[in-house]
Amino acid sequence: MTVRGASAPGAPRFDETARKYDAVLVMSFGGPEGPADVMPFLERVTAGRNIPRDRLLEVAHHYDRFGGVSPINAQNRALIAALETELKAHGPALPIYFGNRNWHPLVTDTVREMRDAGVKRAIAFVTSAFSSYSGCRQYREDIIRAMDAVPGAPEIDKLRVFFNHPGFVEPLAANLKAALSQIPAERREATRVAFTAHSVPVSMSQCSDYVAQLKEASRLVAEGAGRKTWDLVYQSRSGAPHIPWLGPDVSEYLDASAAAGTKDVVLLPVGFTSDHMEVLFDLDVEAKEKAAELGLNLVRAATVGTAPGFVRMIRDLIVERMSDHPTRTALGSMGAWHDICPVDCCLMRPEAKPRSAEPV
């Protein structure tokens, strides 16, 4: 997706011209890396949202359980290291830079570093597989603001979302199989499988293909693991109670599963690419505690992380944008997503914007 110059309605949505890049920008949400970072991080995430301080302190306790450290930065550095190895081995041999929306290294500082290193044009990989305001458009806006703030900044394009790319789907299918193997064989067929994703306001979901993409990714992963039945549920809601958000919540799903006589549940966080704070707290702490209260055996499948196929996918997406009339790989019926965002892509009303993308 091109960051600047979004296409007008009806204009081509694919970039068929081979582009020359001299760097890769890996961009993510960011998170605190020590106890002293937690409150400044939460205040930055919620700036202008009028979140009560008591609520911020409550969320800060989530981080306290993990030493005041969100694992997201370390996980992204591990992904960058794996991608560096992949690019050195198979090309293109591009330097990789790391920038975040909400915590150091902040994307504006990274863009300044790129400019000072002589980077003229870069391609951005965002650690979000799905289209939505917070998962795609907001990152594009972050990059544009960084480019505007840095005189002489490089031009930056964004790779397409990858919810149906085999490099994302196939490792998750393997992770689902591994999770199911932990269920006793005689109970495996009756096990409920649920894919989880970050809830967003219903009004936001209506302005993007977020839900449709989640359903398609979940279907593809389930089929790859040999599962015919599955559910899609949501987690990490952070908005005001009077605003409708996507559901059912994972807690509600566990209640319903127990009431139906289910013994085993497997949760796979399809909406997340790594085991960061939302996965660790909302699923490994809260959901597991809820399941234990209900007498459910809960197994949580791993995210895609640094799976070799996922790392190869990033390289493939980079090569795709550097090729003339490329073949765009995608599974299922929805096809490869566009390279160039329409000007109104994932546009939404300000009041529907989520308060954060971590548990606030």
Secondary structure as UniProt FT lines:
FT   TURN            9..10
FT   STRAND          23..28
FT   HELIX           35..37
FT   HELIX           38..45
FT   TURN            46..48
FT   HELIX           53..64
FT   TURN            65..68
FT   HELIX           72..90
FT   STRAND          96..100
FT   HELIX           107..116
FT   TURN            117..118
FT   STRAND          121..126
FT   HELIX           133..137
FT   HELIX           138..149
FT   TURN            151..152
FT   STRAND          155..158
FT   TURN            163..164
FT   HELIX           166..180
FT   TURN            181..182
FT   HELIX           185..188
FT   TURN            189..190
FT   STRAND          192..198
FT   HELIX           202..205
FT   TURN            206..207
FT   HELIX           210..224
FT   TURN            225..226
FT   STRAND          231..235
FT   TURN            241..242
FT   HELIX           250..259
FT   TURN            260..261
FT   STRAND          264..268
FT   TURN            270..271
FT   HELIX           278..287
FT   HELIX           288..294
FT   STRAND          297..300
FT   TURN            305..306
FT   HELIX           308..321
FT   TURN            343..346
FT   HELIX           350..352
//
